[in-house]
Amino acid sequence: MPHPLSLAFLTLPGIPPARMIEAAAGAGFAAVGLRLLPAALSGEGPYPLLTDDRVLADTLAALRDTGLGVADVEIIRLNAGFDPESCLPFLERAARLQARHVLVAGDDRDLSRLTGSYARFCEAAAGFGLSGDLEFMPWTAVPDLATARRIVEAAAQPNGAILIDALHFDRAPTTLEEIRALPAGLINYVQFCDGPRPYDPGDEGLIAVARGGRLMPGEGAIDLTGLARAIPEGCMISVEVADLTNRLSPLDTAQRAARTTRAILDAAARIPAGPNQQEEEGR
């Protein structure tokens, strides 16, 4: 089963959502990811899509005109003082957009409390038909896949899931074997990009690449072919290439993102399954 493609917010962050949707449609994407709240803990306010009804109307019109869906909305950060009530405007907006998944980041270093906060968020999101997709990032309280899995499974919410970002997979102590061992229901979508090597392993260096130094799939050193073969068949792939040096037009950027990602997926599909994988697929 082929992987549908979604264009992530960070690939085209500087344009209105409606224009991003038009570019994604022109490049053949099936969906987009949209940002409502900021990712950085810098005091930046909500995005206009959350607060401005005119921006919402323009976005909904673009979705109707193109037939695209909203794969995910960003971003909920779980800190020590997390209150699920504060998420209600975000969740209501996400439901208006008919989004499917919510990108969640874990900042609370008390993992027991973080697990409880994640469970409460998932309970709130379920009322709006949304999943809570916990993304591991090496500089956060959820630095790797093993930690994310422990939290999601301990929270025991039917709409709980894990989000794998190719860049963080490459930088974290996470293996393809761990990804293959995940129950298929724990992965709703996966973020694809490539990344440079060597790289600065410090938090500031990792964050700088994640938010502005990513590469198009196939242009760096990440084992994207292996990742493509490790994830469930047919799951959504969100192409997230945050690149502050990009000077291409929105349409050209979206087309390049789609083309390079499909090349990786095509290459992965041409590789014969190994004996262990054939046995697993035959079960």
TORKOL-4160 file (C-alpha; in steps of 0.2 Angstrom, whole numbers, padded with zeros to 4 digits, m for minus):
283
<pt num="1" X="0000" Y="0000" Z="0000"/>
<pt num="2" X="0008" Y="0017" Z="m0005"/>
<pt num="3" X="0011" Y="0030" Z="0008"/>
<pt num="4" X="0001" Y="0046" Z="0006"/>
<pt num="5" X="0011" Y="0062" Z="0007"/>
<pt num="6" X="0007" Y="0077" Z="0018"/>
<pt num="7" X="0017" Y="0094" Z="0017"/>
<pt num="8" X="0022" Y="0099" Z="0034"/>
<pt num="9" X="0021" Y="0117" Z="0041"/>
<pt num="10" X="0040" Y="0119" Z="0042"/>
<pt num="11" X="0043" Y="0116" Z="0024"/>
<pt num="12" X="0034" Y="0132" Z="0019"/>
<pt num="13" X="0033" Y="0142" Z="0036"/>
<pt num="14" X="0033" Y="0160" Z="0030"/>
<pt num="15" X="0017" Y="0160" Z="0019"/>
<pt num="16" X="m0002" Y="0160" Z="0024"/>
<pt num="17" X="m0010" Y="0143" Z="0026"/>
<pt num="18" X="m0021" Y="0145" Z="0011"/>
<pt num="19" X="m0006" Y="0148" Z="0000"/>
<pt num="20" X="0003" Y="0133" Z="0007"/>
<pt num="21" X="m0012" Y="0122" Z="0004"/>
<pt num="22" X="m0012" Y="0128" Z="m0015"/>
<pt num="23" X="0006" Y="0124" Z="m0017"/>
<pt num="24" X="0004" Y="0107" Z="m0009"/>
<pt num="25" X="m0010" Y="0103" Z="m0020"/>
<pt num="26" X="0000" Y="0108" Z="m0035"/>
<pt num="27" X="0013" Y="0096" Z="m0030"/>
<pt num="28" X="0002" Y="0082" Z="m0028"/>
<pt num="29" X="0001" Y="0080" Z="m0009"/>
<pt num="30" X="m0014" Y="0073" Z="m0001"/>
<pt num="31" X="m0014" Y="0083" Z="0015"/>
<pt num="32" X="m0005" Y="0097" Z="0024"/>
<pt num="33" X="0001" Y="0100" Z="0042"/>
<pt num="34" X="m0004" Y="0117" Z="0050"/>
<pt num="35" X="0003" Y="0126" Z="0065"/>
<pt num="36" X="m0008" Y="0134" Z="0078"/>
<pt num="37" X="0004" Y="0137" Z="0092"/>
<pt num="38" X="0023" Y="0140" Z="0092"/>
<pt num="39" X="0036" Y="0127" Z="0094"/>
<pt num="40" X="0049" Y="0137" Z="0103"/>
<pt num="41" X="0047" Y="0141" Z="0122"/>
<pt num="42" X="0051" Y="0160" Z="0118"/>
<pt num="43" X="0035" Y="0169" Z="0122"/>
<pt num="44" X="0029" Y="0169" Z="0104"/>
<pt num="45" X="0010" Y="0170" Z="0103"/>
<pt num="46" X="m0003" Y="0159" Z="0094"/>
<pt num="47" X="m0003" Y="0159" Z="0076"/>
<pt num="48" X="m0016" Y="0169" Z="0066"/>
<pt num="49" X="m0024" Y="0152" Z="0061"/>
<pt num="50" X="m0029" Y="0150" Z="0079"/>
<pt num="51" X="m0035" Y="0168" Z="0083"/>
<pt num="52" X="m0041" Y="0176" Z="0066"/>
<pt num="53" X="m0057" Y="0169" Z="0059"/>
<pt num="54" X="m0053" Y="0177" Z="0042"/>
<pt num="55" X="m0037" Y="0167" Z="0041"/>
<pt num="56" X="m0048" Y="0151" Z="0046"/>
<pt num="57" X="m0061" Y="0155" Z="0033"/>
<pt num="58" X="m0047" Y="0157" Z="0019"/>
<pt num="59" X="m0039" Y="0141" Z="0025"/>
<pt num="60" X="m0056" Y="0131" Z="0024"/>
<pt num="61" X="m0059" Y="0138" Z="0007"/>
<pt num="62" X="m0042" Y="0132" Z="0001"/>
<pt num="63" X="m0045" Y="0115" Z="0008"/>
<pt num="64" X="m0062" Y="0114" Z="0000"/>
<pt num="65" X="m0056" Y="0120" Z="m0017"/>
<pt num="66" X="m0041" Y="0108" Z="m0018"/>
<pt num="67" X="m0049" Y="0093" Z="m0009"/>
<pt num="68" X="m0034" Y="0092" Z="0003"/>
<pt num="69" X="m0035" Y="0086" Z="0021"/>
<pt num="70" X="m0026" Y="0092" Z="0036"/>
<pt num="71" X="m0016" Y="0078" Z="0043"/>
<pt num="72" X="m0009" Y="0086" Z="0058"/>
<pt num="73" X="m0009" Y="0102" Z="0068"/>
<pt num="74" X="0005" Y="0109" Z="0079"/>
<pt num="75" X="0010" Y="0110" Z="0093"/>
<pt num="76" X="0005" Y="0105" Z="0111"/>
<pt num="77" X="0019" Y="0106" Z="0124"/>
<pt num="78" X="0017" Y="0096" Z="0140"/>
<pt num="79" X="0027" Y="0105" Z="0154"/>
<pt num="80" X="0026" Y="0104" Z="0173"/>
<pt num="81" X="0011" Y="0115" Z="0174"/>
<pt num="82" X="0001" Y="0108" Z="0160"/>
<pt num="83" X="m0018" Y="0111" Z="0161"/>
<pt num="84" X="m0029" Y="0102" Z="0147"/>
<pt num="85" X="m0042" Y="0116" Z="0149"/>
<pt num="86" X="m0030" Y="0128" Z="0141"/>
<pt num="87" X="m0030" Y="0117" Z="0125"/>
<pt num="88" X="m0048" Y="0118" Z="0122"/>
<pt num="89" X="m0047" Y="0133" Z="0109"/>
<pt num="90" X="m0033" Y="0124" Z="0100"/>
<pt num="91" X="m0043" Y="0108" Z="0099"/>
<pt num="92" X="m0059" Y="0117" Z="0094"/>
<pt num="93" X="m0049" Y="0125" Z="0080"/>
<pt num="94" X="m0042" Y="0108" Z="0075"/>
<pt num="95" X="m0059" Y="0101" Z="0074"/>
<pt num="96" X="m0065" Y="0115" Z="0063"/>
<pt num="97" X="m0050" Y="0111" Z="0051"/>
<pt num="98" X="m0055" Y="0092" Z="0052"/>
<pt num="99" X="m0038" Y="0088" Z="0057"/>
<pt num="100" X="m0033" Y="0070" Z="0062"/>
<pt num="101" X="m0018" Y="0071" Z="0073"/>
<pt num="102" X="m0010" Y="0083" Z="0085"/>
<pt num="103" X="0009" Y="0084" Z="0087"/>
<pt num="104" X="0013" Y="0084" Z="0105"/>
<pt num="105" X="0030" Y="0087" Z="0113"/>
<pt num="106" X="0036" Y="0082" Z="0131"/>
<pt num="107" X="0045" Y="0095" Z="0141"/>
<pt num="108" X="0042" Y="0089" Z="0159"/>
<pt num="109" X="0057" Y="0080" Z="0166"/>
<pt num="110" X="0046" Y="0071" Z="0179"/>
<pt num="111" X="0041" Y="0057" Z="0168"/>
<pt num="112" X="0027" Y="0051" Z="0179"/>
<pt num="113" X="0019" Y="0068" Z="0179"/>
<pt num="114" X="0022" Y="0069" Z="0160"/>
<pt num="115" X="0013" Y="0053" Z="0157"/>
<pt num="116" X="m0002" Y="0059" Z="0167"/>
<pt num="117" X="m0002" Y="0075" Z="0157"/>
<pt num="118" X="m0001" Y="0066" Z="0141"/>
<pt num="119" X="m0015" Y="0054" Z="0146"/>
<pt num="120" X="m0026" Y="0070" Z="0151"/>
<pt num="121" X="m0022" Y="0078" Z="0134"/>
<pt num="122" X="m0027" Y="0062" Z="0124"/>
<pt num="123" X="m0043" Y="0062" Z="0134"/>
<pt num="124" X="m0047" Y="0080" Z="0129"/>
<pt num="125" X="m0042" Y="0077" Z="0111"/>
<pt num="126" X="m0053" Y="0061" Z="0109"/>
<pt num="127" X="m0068" Y="0072" Z="0112"/>
<pt num="128" X="m0064" Y="0081" Z="0096"/>
<pt num="129" X="m0059" Y="0065" Z="0086"/>
<pt num="130" X="m0041" Y="0069" Z="0087"/>
<pt num="131" X="m0025" Y="0058" Z="0091"/>
<pt num="132" X="m0011" Y="0064" Z="0102"/>
<pt num="133" X="0005" Y="0060" Z="0093"/>
<pt num="134" X="0020" Y="0061" Z="0105"/>
<pt num="135" X="0036" Y="0066" Z="0096"/>
<pt num="136" X="0053" Y="0061" Z="0103"/>
<pt num="137" X="0066" Y="0075" Z="0101"/>
<pt num="138" X="0084" Y="0072" Z="0108"/>
<pt num="139" X="0084" Y="0089" Z="0118"/>
<pt num="140" X="0067" Y="0086" Z="0127"/>
<pt num="141" X="0061" Y="0075" Z="0141"/>
<pt num="142" X="0056" Y="0062" Z="0128"/>
<pt num="143" X="0073" Y="0060" Z="0119"/>
<pt num="144" X="0071" Y="0044" Z="0111"/>
<pt num="145" X="0058" Y="0031" Z="0104"/>
<pt num="146" X="0060" Y="0020" Z="0120"/>
<pt num="147" X="0055" Y="0034" Z="0131"/>
<pt num="148" X="0040" Y="0039" Z="0120"/>
<pt num="149" X="0034" Y="0021" Z="0119"/>
<pt num="150" X="0034" Y="0019" Z="0138"/>
<pt num="151" X="0024" Y="0035" Z="0140"/>
<pt num="152" X="0011" Y="0031" Z="0127"/>
<pt num="153" X="0009" Y="0013" Z="0133"/>
<pt num="154" X="0008" Y="0019" Z="0151"/>
<pt num="155" X="m0005" Y="0032" Z="0147"/>
<pt num="156" X="m0015" Y="0018" Z="0139"/>
<pt num="157" X="m0026" Y="0030" Z="0128"/>
<pt num="158" X="m0034" Y="0023" Z="0113"/>
<pt num="159" X="m0030" Y="0039" Z="0103"/>
<pt num="160" X="m0012" Y="0039" Z="0109"/>
<pt num="161" X="0002" Y="0037" Z="0096"/>
<pt num="162" X="0021" Y="0040" Z="0093"/>
<pt num="163" X="0027" Y="0052" Z="0080"/>
<pt num="164" X="0044" Y="0048" Z="0072"/>
<pt num="165" X="0054" Y="0062" Z="0064"/>
<pt num="166" X="0068" Y="0055" Z="0053"/>
<pt num="167" X="0080" Y="0069" Z="0059"/>
<pt num="168" X="0077" Y="0064" Z="0077"/>
<pt num="169" X="0078" Y="0045" Z="0073"/>
<pt num="170" X="0095" Y="0048" Z="0066"/>
<pt num="171" X="0101" Y="0059" Z="0081"/>
<pt num="172" X="0093" Y="0049" Z="0095"/>
<pt num="173" X="0099" Y="0031" Z="0101"/>
<pt num="174" X="0084" Y="0024" Z="0092"/>
<pt num="175" X="0086" Y="0009" Z="0080"/>
<pt num="176" X="0076" Y="0002" Z="0065"/>
<pt num="177" X="0073" Y="m0013" Z="0075"/>
<pt num="178" X="0064" Y="m0003" Z="0088"/>
<pt num="179" X="0053" Y="0005" Z="0075"/>
<pt num="180" X="0049" Y="m0012" Z="0067"/>
<pt num="181" X="0044" Y="m0019" Z="0084"/>
<pt num="182" X="0031" Y="m0005" Z="0087"/>
<pt num="183" X="0013" Y="m0010" Z="0086"/>
<pt num="184" X="0006" Y="m0003" Z="0070"/>
<pt num="185" X="m0008" Y="0006" Z="0079"/>
<pt num="186" X="0005" Y="0017" Z="0088"/>
<pt num="187" X="0011" Y="0026" Z="0072"/>
<pt num="188" X="m0001" Y="0037" Z="0063"/>
<pt num="189" X="0011" Y="0047" Z="0053"/>
<pt num="190" X="0030" Y="0049" Z="0051"/>
<pt num="191" X="0040" Y="0065" Z="0047"/>
<pt num="192" X="0053" Y="0064" Z="0033"/>
<pt num="193" X="0068" Y="0074" Z="0029"/>
<pt num="194" X="0087" Y="0072" Z="0027"/>
<pt num="195" X="0101" Y="0079" Z="0038"/>
<pt num="196" X="0119" Y="0084" Z="0037"/>
<pt num="197" X="0133" Y="0074" Z="0044"/>
<pt num="198" X="0144" Y="0077" Z="0054"/>
<pt num="199" X="0133" Y="0088" Z="0065"/>
<pt num="200" X="0134" Y="0097" Z="0082"/>
<pt num="201" X="0127" Y="0084" Z="0095"/>
<pt num="202" X="0124" Y="0098" Z="0108"/>
<pt num="203" X="0106" Y="0104" Z="0111"/>
<pt num="204" X="0108" Y="0121" Z="0102"/>
<pt num="205" X="0116" Y="0112" Z="0087"/>
<pt num="206" X="0102" Y="0099" Z="0086"/>
<pt num="207" X="0088" Y="0113" Z="0088"/>
<pt num="208" X="0096" Y="0124" Z="0074"/>
<pt num="209" X="0096" Y="0110" Z="0061"/>
<pt num="210" X="0079" Y="0104" Z="0066"/>
<pt num="211" X="0071" Y="0121" Z="0064"/>
<pt num="212" X="0081" Y="0128" Z="0049"/>
<pt num="213" X="0095" Y="0116" Z="0043"/>
<pt num="214" X="0086" Y="0101" Z="0036"/>
<pt num="215" X="0089" Y="0094" Z="0019"/>
<pt num="216" X="0077" Y="0087" Z="0006"/>
<pt num="217" X="0076" Y="0068" Z="0006"/>
<pt num="218" X="0091" Y="0059" Z="m0002"/>
<pt num="219" X="0102" Y="0074" Z="0000"/>
<pt num="220" X="0110" Y="0070" Z="0017"/>
<pt num="221" X="0116" Y="0055" Z="0027"/>
<pt num="222" X="0100" Y="0048" Z="0035"/>
<pt num="223" X="0095" Y="0030" Z="0031"/>
<pt num="224" X="0078" Y="0035" Z="0024"/>
<pt num="225" X="0076" Y="0020" Z="0014"/>
<pt num="226" X="0078" Y="0009" Z="0029"/>
<pt num="227" X="0066" Y="0020" Z="0039"/>
<pt num="228" X="0053" Y="0018" Z="0025"/>
<pt num="229" X="0054" Y="0000" Z="0025"/>
<pt num="230" X="0052" Y="m0001" Z="0044"/>
<pt num="231" X="0036" Y="0009" Z="0046"/>
<pt num="232" X="0019" Y="0002" Z="0043"/>
<pt num="233" X="0013" Y="0001" Z="0025"/>
<pt num="234" X="0001" Y="0015" Z="0020"/>
<pt num="235" X="0005" Y="0027" Z="0035"/>
<pt num="236" X="0005" Y="0045" Z="0031"/>
<pt num="237" X="0022" Y="0053" Z="0027"/>
<pt num="238" X="0024" Y="0071" Z="0032"/>
<pt num="239" X="0038" Y="0080" Z="0023"/>
<pt num="240" X="0046" Y="0092" Z="0035"/>
<pt num="241" X="0061" Y="0101" Z="0027"/>
<pt num="242" X="0064" Y="0116" Z="0038"/>
<pt num="243" X="0077" Y="0126" Z="0028"/>
<pt num="244" X="0081" Y="0144" Z="0031"/>
<pt num="245" X="0092" Y="0145" Z="0015"/>
<pt num="246" X="0078" Y="0140" Z="0004"/>
<pt num="247" X="0074" Y="0153" Z="m0010"/>
<pt num="248" X="0063" Y="0143" Z="m0021"/>
<pt num="249" X="0045" Y="0147" Z="m0024"/>
<pt num="250" X="0031" Y="0138" Z="m0013"/>
<pt num="251" X="0026" Y="0128" Z="m0028"/>
<pt num="252" X="0044" Y="0123" Z="m0033"/>
<pt num="253" X="0048" Y="0119" Z="m0015"/>
<pt num="254" X="0033" Y="0108" Z="m0013"/>
<pt num="255" X="0036" Y="0099" Z="m0029"/>
<pt num="256" X="0054" Y="0096" Z="m0024"/>
<pt num="257" X="0049" Y="0089" Z="m0008"/>
<pt num="258" X="0036" Y="0077" Z="m0016"/>
<pt num="259" X="0049" Y="0072" Z="m0029"/>
<pt num="260" X="0063" Y="0068" Z="m0018"/>
<pt num="261" X="0052" Y="0059" Z="m0005"/>
<pt num="262" X="0044" Y="0048" Z="m0018"/>
<pt num="263" X="0061" Y="0044" Z="m0025"/>
<pt num="264" X="0066" Y="0037" Z="m0008"/>
<pt num="265" X="0049" Y="0027" Z="m0006"/>
<pt num="266" X="0051" Y="0020" Z="m0024"/>
<pt num="267" X="0069" Y="0014" Z="m0019"/>
<pt num="268" X="0063" Y="0006" Z="m0003"/>
<pt num="269" X="0049" Y="m0003" Z="m0013"/>
<pt num="270" X="0062" Y="m0010" Z="m0025"/>
<pt num="271" X="0072" Y="m0019" Z="m0011"/>
<pt num="272" X="0067" Y="m0037" Z="m0009"/>
<pt num="273" X="0062" Y="m0042" Z="0009"/>
<pt num="274" X="0074" Y="m0051" Z="0019"/>
<pt num="275" X="0071" Y="m0068" Z="0026"/>
<pt num="276" X="0065" Y="m0061" Z="0043"/>
<pt num="277" X="0054" Y="m0048" Z="0035"/>
<pt num="278" X="0046" Y="m0060" Z="0023"/>
<pt num="279" X="0042" Y="m0071" Z="0038"/>
<pt num="280" X="0034" Y="m0057" Z="0048"/>
<pt num="281" X="0025" Y="m0051" Z="0032"/>
<pt num="282" X="0018" Y="m0069" Z="0030"/>
<pt num="283" X="0011" Y="m0070" Z="0047"/>
